[in-house]
Amino acid sequence: MQEPLQTSAAADHAITNFKVRVLLVDDQLIIVEAVRRMLDTQDDIEFHYVSDAATALETALQLQPTVILQDLVMPEVDGFALIQQYRRQPALESVPVIVLSAREDPKLKAHSFAVGANDYVVKLPDQVELLARVRYHSSGHISRLQRDEAFRFLRESQKRLAEANIELQKLAALDPLTGIANRRRFDEVIQLEWQRLQRERRPLSLLMCDIDCFKHHNDTFGHLAGDMCLKKTAAVLTEHLKRPADLAVRYGGEEFAIMLPGTDSEGAMKVAEACRAHLEVLAIDNKGAASGDVVTMSVGVATMVPGPGASTNDLIARADRALYAAKAGGRNRVCRAEG
């Protein structure tokens, strides 16, 4: 009687645990019973059989044996044809096939190997020989399966690691509170854009933005309100970025920056004024602040065409000086760096 077929998951588990799985394809039940008796006492061997050659291929595909014992002479389909069918299936092409032949015939043996068999045995061999051949071929097949699985696992692990590294890089470049780029990302991007725009001889504009009297707002309304103020400010700045290369950054504390590659001074001033006005119109409560009763910000704007005689530090310093001028001039305003 045929043993029940395992599910795919059970088959994988058996392979992982070095379980030898034998499929006998033979129409003679007396041979089936003899082989079953030889293998039945072995705890590490599962025995399955089919007596109908028409179902042999389908059974082998479902079962995924570690070795196939194949009779050569069967009704309707001969054993050679079956071996060729096995070898045309990617899932079976490497499964060892041991031919069970009624004759010790050199021509039959040669043809068996030619169509893809791995071994040739005159039936029936004694138990010791059969077990040795079954275990030998199964062991080699299981080793190949484990090697392939190890490579698959390695490739998947490398892929997951690469994806995780990308996510970590993204997280490392973002400010956790506001979700926009952080100072680390700013330092990386400004150097890259400086070099690119130096080659292209195009301007780089930088806006340094600082929330006016933020400490008063934070102390008066609490840290949760302060955090929300920072988030809203970041959203305002991001909304006014029009091109993929434009970058809004939380520079530190309540200070933000906007980088505008390829934007001239006039364009940068328009963006700065739009951001300033947008934040003011939100009317975030800041009663009692020296800058007025709503949250506002001051913005310093600087523009340079990168060249060999200057650096990103020069651009940042100019934008900082312009921001200081905006603060000194009464806050809630935009100032442009001179020169």
DRENDO-1510 file (C-alpha; in Angstrom, 1 decimal, always signed):
<recs>
REC; n; res; u; v; w
REC; 1; MET; +0.0; +0.0; +0.0 .
REC; 2; GLN; +1.3; +3.4; -0.9 .
REC; 3; GLU; +2.3; +5.7; +1.9 .
REC; 4; PRO; +0.4; +9.0; +2.0 .
REC; 5; LEU; +2.1; +11.9; +0.3 .
REC; 6; GLN; +3.5; +14.6; +2.5 .
REC; 7; THR; +2.7; +18.3; +2.1 .
REC; 8; SER; +5.4; +20.6; +0.8 .
REC; 9; ALA; +6.1; +22.0; +4.3 .
REC; 10; ALA; +6.5; +18.4; +5.7 .
REC; 11; ALA; +8.8; +17.5; +2.8 .
REC; 12; ASP; +11.0; +20.5; +3.5 .
REC; 13; HIS; +11.1; +19.5; +7.2 .
REC; 14; ALA; +12.1; +16.0; +6.3 .
REC; 15; ILE; +15.0; +17.2; +4.1 .
REC; 16; THR; +16.2; +19.6; +6.8 .
REC; 17; ASN; +16.3; +16.6; +9.2 .
REC; 18; PHE; +18.2; +14.3; +6.8 .
REC; 19; LYS; +15.2; +12.1; +6.1 .
REC; 20; VAL; +15.7; +9.8; +3.2 .
REC; 21; ARG; +12.6; +9.6; +1.0 .
REC; 22; VAL; +12.4; +6.7; -1.5 .
REC; 23; LEU; +9.9; +6.5; -4.4 .
REC; 24; LEU; +9.7; +3.0; -6.0 .
REC; 25; VAL; +8.1; +3.0; -9.5 .
REC; 26; ASP; +7.3; -0.7; -10.3 .
REC; 27; ASP; +4.1; -2.4; -11.5 .
REC; 28; GLN; +5.0; -5.7; -9.8 .
REC; 29; LEU; +3.5; -5.8; -6.3 .
REC; 30; ILE; +5.8; -8.6; -5.3 .
REC; 31; ILE; +8.8; -6.4; -5.9 .
REC; 32; VAL; +7.1; -3.5; -4.1 .
REC; 33; GLU; +6.5; -5.7; -1.0 .
REC; 34; ALA; +10.1; -7.0; -1.1 .
REC; 35; VAL; +11.6; -3.5; -1.2 .
REC; 36; ARG; +9.2; -2.3; +1.4 .
REC; 37; ARG; +10.3; -5.1; +3.8 .
REC; 38; MET; +14.0; -4.2; +3.2 .
REC; 39; LEU; +13.4; -0.5; +4.0 .
REC; 40; ASP; +10.6; -0.7; +6.6 .
REC; 41; THR; +13.0; -1.4; +9.5 .
REC; 42; GLN; +15.0; +1.8; +8.8 .
REC; 43; ASP; +13.8; +4.7; +11.0 .
REC; 44; ASP; +15.5; +7.3; +8.8 .
REC; 45; ILE; +13.9; +6.1; +5.5 .
REC; 46; GLU; +10.4; +6.9; +4.2 .
REC; 47; PHE; +9.1; +4.5; +1.6 .
REC; 48; HIS; +6.5; +5.4; -1.1 .
REC; 49; TYR; +5.6; +3.6; -4.3 .
REC; 50; VAL; +3.5; +3.8; -7.4 .
REC; 51; SER; +2.5; +0.8; -9.6 .
REC; 52; ASP; +0.9; +2.9; -12.3 .
REC; 53; ALA; +3.5; +4.5; -14.6 .
REC; 54; ALA; +1.1; +7.2; -15.7 .
REC; 55; THR; +1.1; +8.6; -12.2 .
REC; 56; ALA; +4.8; +8.3; -11.6 .
REC; 57; LEU; +5.8; +11.8; -12.7 .
REC; 58; GLU; +3.0; +13.6; -10.8 .
REC; 59; THR; +3.8; +11.6; -7.7 .
REC; 60; ALA; +7.5; +12.4; -7.9 .
REC; 61; LEU; +6.8; +16.1; -8.3 .
REC; 62; GLN; +4.5; +16.1; -5.2 .
REC; 63; LEU; +6.7; +13.9; -3.1 .
REC; 64; GLN; +10.1; +15.3; -4.0 .
REC; 65; PRO; +12.0; +12.1; -3.2 .
REC; 66; THR; +15.6; +11.9; -2.4 .
REC; 67; VAL; +16.0; +8.9; -4.6 .
REC; 68; ILE; +13.8; +7.1; -7.2 .
REC; 69; LEU; +13.9; +3.3; -7.7 .
REC; 70; GLN; +12.8; +2.9; -11.3 .
REC; 71; ASP; +11.7; -0.3; -13.0 .
REC; 72; LEU; +12.6; -0.4; -16.7 .
REC; 73; VAL; +9.7; -2.6; -18.1 .
REC; 74; MET; +6.2; -1.3; -17.3 .
REC; 75; PRO; +2.9; -1.3; -19.2 .
REC; 76; GLU; +2.3; +1.6; -21.6 .
REC; 77; VAL; +5.4; +3.6; -20.6 .
REC; 78; ASP; +8.9; +2.2; -20.3 .
REC; 79; GLY; +11.4; +3.2; -17.6 .
REC; 80; PHE; +13.7; +5.0; -20.0 .
REC; 81; ALA; +10.9; +7.4; -21.0 .
REC; 82; LEU; +10.0; +8.1; -17.4 .
REC; 83; ILE; +13.6; +8.9; -16.5 .
REC; 84; GLN; +13.7; +11.4; -19.4 .
REC; 85; GLN; +10.5; +12.9; -18.1 .
REC; 86; TYR; +12.0; +13.3; -14.7 .
REC; 87; ARG; +15.0; +15.1; -16.1 .
REC; 88; ARG; +12.9; +17.6; -18.0 .
REC; 89; GLN; +11.4; +18.8; -14.8 .
REC; 90; PRO; +13.5; +21.4; -12.9 .
REC; 91; ALA; +12.2; +20.0; -9.6 .
REC; 92; LEU; +13.4; +16.5; -10.4 .
REC; 93; GLU; +16.4; +17.0; -12.7 .
REC; 94; SER; +18.9; +16.4; -9.9 .
REC; 95; VAL; +17.0; +13.7; -8.0 .
REC; 96; PRO; +19.0; +10.4; -8.2 .
REC; 97; VAL; +17.5; +7.6; -10.1 .
REC; 98; ILE; +18.5; +4.0; -9.5 .
REC; 99; VAL; +17.3; +1.7; -12.3 .
REC; 100; LEU; +15.9; -1.7; -11.2 .
REC; 101; SER; +16.5; -4.1; -14.1 .
REC; 102; ALA; +15.7; -7.8; -14.5 .
REC; 103; ARG; +18.9; -8.3; -16.5 .
REC; 104; GLU; +22.6; -7.5; -16.1 .
REC; 105; ASP; +22.8; -6.2; -19.7 .
REC; 106; PRO; +25.7; -3.8; -20.7 .
REC; 107; LYS; +23.5; -2.1; -23.4 .
REC; 108; LEU; +20.6; -1.5; -21.0 .
REC; 109; LYS; +23.0; -0.2; -18.4 .
REC; 110; ALA; +24.7; +2.2; -20.9 .
REC; 111; HIS; +21.3; +3.4; -22.2 .
REC; 112; SER; +20.1; +3.9; -18.6 .
REC; 113; PHE; +23.0; +6.2; -17.9 .
REC; 114; ALA; +22.6; +8.0; -21.2 .
REC; 115; VAL; +19.0; +9.0; -20.5 .
REC; 116; GLY; +19.9; +10.3; -17.0 .
REC; 117; ALA; +20.0; +7.4; -14.5 .
REC; 118; ASN; +22.6; +7.6; -11.7 .
REC; 119; ASP; +22.9; +3.9; -10.9 .
REC; 120; TYR; +21.9; +0.4; -12.2 .
REC; 121; VAL; +20.9; -2.5; -10.1 .
REC; 122; VAL; +19.7; -6.0; -11.0 .
REC; 123; LYS; +16.6; -6.7; -9.0 .
REC; 124; LEU; +16.5; -7.6; -6.4 .
REC; 125; PRO; +19.8; -6.8; -4.6 .
REC; 126; ASP; +20.2; -7.9; -1.0 .
REC; 127; GLN; +19.1; -5.5; +1.8 .
REC; 128; VAL; +22.7; -4.4; +2.6 .
REC; 129; GLU; +23.4; -3.4; -1.0 .
REC; 130; LEU; +20.0; -1.7; -1.5 .
REC; 131; LEU; +20.4; +0.3; +1.7 .
REC; 132; ALA; +23.9; +1.3; +0.9 .
REC; 133; ARG; +22.9; +2.6; -2.6 .
REC; 134; VAL; +19.8; +4.4; -1.4 .
REC; 135; ARG; +21.7; +6.1; +1.4 .
REC; 136; TYR; +24.7; +7.0; -0.8 .
REC; 137; HIS; +22.6; +8.7; -3.5 .
REC; 138; SER; +20.2; +10.3; -1.0 .
REC; 139; SER; +23.0; +11.7; +1.0 .
REC; 140; GLY; +24.5; +13.4; -2.0 .
REC; 141; HIS; +21.1; +14.8; -3.1 .
REC; 142; ILE; +20.3; +16.1; +0.4 .
REC; 143; SER; +23.7; +17.8; +0.5 .
REC; 144; ARG; +22.9; +19.6; -2.7 .
REC; 145; LEU; +19.5; +20.6; -1.4 .
REC; 146; GLN; +21.1; +22.0; +1.8 .
REC; 147; ARG; +23.8; +23.8; -0.2 .
REC; 148; ASP; +21.2; +25.4; -2.5 .
REC; 149; GLU; +19.0; +26.3; +0.5 .
REC; 150; ALA; +22.0; +27.9; +2.2 .
REC; 151; PHE; +22.8; +30.0; -0.9 .
REC; 152; ARG; +19.2; +31.0; -1.1 .
REC; 153; PHE; +19.2; +32.0; +2.6 .
REC; 154; LEU; +22.4; +33.9; +2.1 .
REC; 155; ARG; +21.1; +35.8; -0.9 .
REC; 156; GLU; +17.9; +36.6; +1.0 .
REC; 157; SER; +19.8; +37.7; +4.1 .
REC; 158; GLN; +22.0; +39.9; +2.0 .
REC; 159; LYS; +19.0; +41.4; +0.3 .
REC; 160; ARG; +17.3; +42.0; +3.6 .
REC; 161; LEU; +20.5; +43.5; +5.0 .
REC; 162; ALA; +20.8; +45.8; +2.1 .
REC; 163; GLU; +17.2; +46.9; +2.5 .
REC; 164; ALA; +17.7; +47.4; +6.2 .
REC; 165; ASN; +20.8; +49.5; +5.6 .
REC; 166; ILE; +18.9; +51.7; +3.1 .
REC; 167; GLU; +16.2; +52.2; +5.7 .
REC; 168; LEU; +18.8; +53.0; +8.4 .
REC; 169; GLN; +20.5; +55.5; +6.1 .
REC; 170; LYS; +17.1; +57.1; +5.5 .
REC; 171; LEU; +16.4; +57.2; +9.3 .
REC; 172; ALA; +19.8; +58.5; +10.0 .
REC; 173; ALA; +19.2; +61.4; +7.6 .
REC; 174; LEU; +15.8; +62.4; +9.1 .
REC; 175; ASP; +14.9; +64.5; +12.1 .
REC; 176; PRO; +12.7; +62.1; +14.2 .
REC; 177; LEU; +10.4; +64.9; +15.4 .
REC; 178; THR; +9.6; +66.8; +12.2 .
REC; 179; GLY; +10.3; +64.1; +9.6 .
REC; 180; ILE; +12.4; +66.4; +7.4 .
REC; 181; ALA; +16.1; +66.1; +6.8 .
REC; 182; ASN; +18.5; +66.6; +9.7 .
REC; 183; ARG; +21.8; +68.5; +10.2 .
REC; 184; ARG; +23.8; +65.4; +9.1 .
REC; 185; ARG; +21.9; +65.2; +5.8 .
REC; 186; PHE; +22.3; +69.0; +5.3 .
REC; 187; ASP; +26.1; +68.7; +5.7 .
REC; 188; GLU; +26.2; +65.9; +3.1 .
REC; 189; VAL; +24.0; +67.5; +0.6 .
REC; 190; ILE; +25.4; +71.0; +0.7 .
REC; 191; GLN; +28.9; +69.6; -0.2 .
REC; 192; LEU; +27.5; +67.6; -3.1 .
REC; 193; GLU; +25.5; +70.5; -4.4 .
REC; 194; TRP; +28.4; +72.9; -4.0 .
REC; 195; GLN; +30.6; +70.7; -6.2 .
REC; 196; ARG; +27.9; +70.1; -8.8 .
REC; 197; LEU; +26.9; +73.7; -9.1 .
REC; 198; GLN; +30.6; +74.7; -9.3 .
REC; 199; ARG; +30.9; +72.5; -12.3 .
REC; 200; GLU; +27.7; +74.0; -13.8 .
REC; 201; ARG; +28.6; +77.6; -12.7 .
REC; 202; ARG; +25.1; +78.0; -11.3 .
REC; 203; PRO; +24.0; +79.6; -8.0 .
REC; 204; LEU; +23.3; +78.0; -4.7 .
REC; 205; SER; +20.9; +79.8; -2.3 .
REC; 206; LEU; +20.6; +79.1; +1.4 .
REC; 207; LEU; +17.8; +80.2; +3.7 .
REC; 208; MET; +18.5; +80.1; +7.5 .
REC; 209; CYS; +15.2; +80.3; +9.4 .
REC; 210; ASP; +14.7; +80.8; +13.1 .
REC; 211; ILE; +11.4; +80.7; +15.0 .
REC; 212; ASP; +11.0; +84.0; +16.9 .
REC; 213; CYS; +10.7; +83.7; +20.7 .
REC; 214; PHE; +10.3; +80.0; +20.6 .
REC; 215; LYS; +11.4; +79.6; +24.2 .
REC; 216; HIS; +8.6; +81.8; +25.3 .
REC; 217; HIS; +6.1; +79.6; +23.4 .
REC; 218; ASN; +7.6; +76.4; +24.7 .
REC; 219; ASP; +7.7; +77.7; +28.3 .
REC; 220; THR; +4.1; +79.1; +28.1 .
REC; 221; PHE; +2.3; +76.4; +26.4 .
REC; 222; GLY; +4.4; +73.3; +27.2 .
REC; 223; HIS; +6.7; +71.0; +25.4 .
REC; 224; LEU; +3.9; +69.2; +23.4 .
REC; 225; ALA; +2.8; +72.5; +22.0 .
REC; 226; GLY; +6.4; +73.4; +21.3 .
REC; 227; ASP; +6.8; +70.1; +19.4 .
REC; 228; MET; +3.7; +70.8; +17.4 .
REC; 229; CYS; +5.0; +74.2; +16.5 .
REC; 230; LEU; +8.2; +72.7; +15.2 .
REC; 231; LYS; +6.3; +70.2; +13.1 .
REC; 232; LYS; +4.0; +72.9; +11.6 .
REC; 233; THR; +7.0; +75.0; +10.8 .
REC; 234; ALA; +8.7; +72.1; +9.0 .
REC; 235; ALA; +5.5; +71.5; +7.1 .
REC; 236; VAL; +5.4; +75.1; +6.0 .
REC; 237; LEU; +8.9; +75.1; +4.7 .
REC; 238; THR; +8.4; +71.8; +2.9 .
REC; 239; GLU; +5.3; +73.0; +1.2 .
REC; 240; HIS; +7.2; +75.8; -0.5 .
REC; 241; LEU; +9.8; +73.5; -2.1 .
REC; 242; LYS; +9.1; +73.3; -5.8 .
REC; 243; ARG; +11.9; +71.1; -7.2 .
REC; 244; PRO; +13.3; +67.7; -6.4 .
REC; 245; ALA; +16.8; +69.1; -5.4 .
REC; 246; ASP; +15.3; +71.6; -3.0 .
REC; 247; LEU; +15.8; +70.6; +0.6 .
REC; 248; ALA; +14.3; +71.6; +4.0 .
REC; 249; VAL; +16.3; +70.8; +7.1 .
REC; 250; ARG; +15.9; +71.0; +10.8 .
REC; 251; TYR; +19.3; +72.6; +11.5 .
REC; 252; GLY; +19.0; +72.4; +15.2 .
REC; 253; GLY; +16.6; +73.4; +18.0 .
REC; 254; GLU; +14.1; +75.9; +16.5 .
REC; 255; GLU; +16.4; +76.7; +13.6 .
REC; 256; PHE; +15.7; +75.5; +10.1 .
REC; 257; ALA; +17.4; +75.8; +6.7 .
REC; 258; ILE; +16.3; +75.6; +3.1 .
REC; 259; MET; +18.7; +74.7; +0.4 .
REC; 260; LEU; +17.8; +75.9; -3.1 .
REC; 261; PRO; +20.3; +74.6; -5.8 .
REC; 262; GLY; +20.2; +76.5; -9.0 .
REC; 263; THR; +18.0; +79.3; -7.5 .
REC; 264; ASP; +19.2; +82.9; -7.8 .
REC; 265; SER; +18.9; +85.5; -5.1 .
REC; 266; GLU; +15.5; +86.9; -6.3 .
REC; 267; GLY; +14.0; +83.5; -6.4 .
REC; 268; ALA; +15.3; +82.6; -2.9 .
REC; 269; MET; +13.8; +85.9; -1.5 .
REC; 270; LYS; +10.4; +84.9; -2.9 .
REC; 271; VAL; +10.6; +81.5; -1.2 .
REC; 272; ALA; +11.7; +83.0; +2.0 .
REC; 273; GLU; +8.9; +85.6; +2.1 .
REC; 274; ALA; +6.3; +83.0; +1.2 .
REC; 275; CYS; +7.5; +80.8; +4.1 .
REC; 276; ARG; +7.6; +83.6; +6.6 .
REC; 277; ALA; +4.1; +84.8; +5.6 .
REC; 278; HIS; +2.6; +81.3; +5.6 .
REC; 279; LEU; +3.8; +80.6; +9.2 .
REC; 280; GLU; +2.4; +83.9; +10.4 .
REC; 281; VAL; -1.0; +83.3; +8.9 .
REC; 282; LEU; -1.2; +80.0; +10.8 .
REC; 283; ALA; -1.6; +82.2; +13.9 .
REC; 284; ILE; +0.0; +79.8; +16.3 .
REC; 285; ASP; -0.6; +81.3; +19.8 .
REC; 286; ASN; +2.4; +83.1; +21.3 .
REC; 287; LYS; +0.7; +85.7; +23.5 .
REC; 288; GLY; +3.2; +87.8; +25.5 .
REC; 289; ALA; +6.2; +87.2; +23.2 .
REC; 290; ALA; +8.4; +90.1; +22.3 .
REC; 291; SER; +7.8; +89.3; +18.6 .
REC; 292; GLY; +4.0; +89.5; +18.8 .
REC; 293; ASP; +1.0; +87.3; +19.8 .
REC; 294; VAL; +1.5; +84.7; +17.1 .
REC; 295; VAL; +4.5; +82.5; +16.2 .
REC; 296; THR; +6.6; +84.1; +13.5 .
REC; 297; MET; +10.1; +83.5; +12.1 .
REC; 298; SER; +13.0; +85.4; +10.8 .
REC; 299; VAL; +14.9; +84.4; +7.7 .
REC; 300; GLY; +18.4; +85.1; +6.4 .
REC; 301; VAL; +19.0; +84.6; +2.7 .
REC; 302; ALA; +22.4; +84.1; +1.0 .
REC; 303; THR; +23.3; +83.2; -2.6 .
REC; 304; MET; +26.6; +82.3; -4.1 .
REC; 305; VAL; +27.9; +80.8; -7.3 .
REC; 306; PRO; +30.4; +78.2; -6.0 .
REC; 307; GLY; +33.9; +78.8; -7.0 .
REC; 308; PRO; +37.4; +77.7; -6.1 .
REC; 309; GLY; +38.0; +80.7; -3.9 .
REC; 310; ALA; +35.0; +80.0; -1.6 .
REC; 311; SER; +33.4; +77.2; +0.4 .
REC; 312; THR; +30.1; +76.1; +1.9 .
REC; 313; ASN; +31.2; +77.6; +5.2 .
REC; 314; ASP; +31.2; +81.0; +3.5 .
REC; 315; LEU; +27.7; +80.5; +2.3 .
REC; 316; ILE; +26.4; +79.4; +5.7 .
REC; 317; ALA; +28.2; +82.3; +7.4 .
REC; 318; ARG; +26.6; +84.8; +5.0 .
REC; 319; ALA; +23.1; +83.3; +5.6 .
REC; 320; ASP; +23.7; +83.4; +9.4 .
REC; 321; ARG; +24.7; +87.1; +9.3 .
REC; 322; ALA; +21.5; +87.9; +7.3 .
REC; 323; LEU; +19.4; +86.0; +9.8 .
REC; 324; TYR; +21.1; +87.9; +12.6 .
REC; 325; ALA; +20.2; +91.1; +10.8 .
REC; 326; ALA; +16.5; +90.0; +10.5 .
REC; 327; LYS; +16.4; +89.3; +14.2 .
REC; 328; ALA; +18.1; +92.6; +15.1 .
REC; 329; GLY; +15.7; +94.5; +12.7 .
REC; 330; GLY; +12.7; +93.5; +14.7 .
REC; 331; ARG; +12.1; +89.8; +13.8 .
REC; 332; ASN; +9.4; +88.4; +11.6 .
REC; 333; ARG; +11.2; +89.5; +8.4 .
REC; 334; VAL; +13.5; +88.4; +5.7 .
REC; 335; CYS; +16.9; +89.8; +5.2 .
REC; 336; ARG; +19.3; +89.2; +2.3 .
REC; 337; ALA; +23.1; +89.0; +2.7 .
REC; 338; GLU; +25.0; +91.8; +1.3 .
REC; 339; GLY; +27.4; +91.4; -1.6 .
</recs>
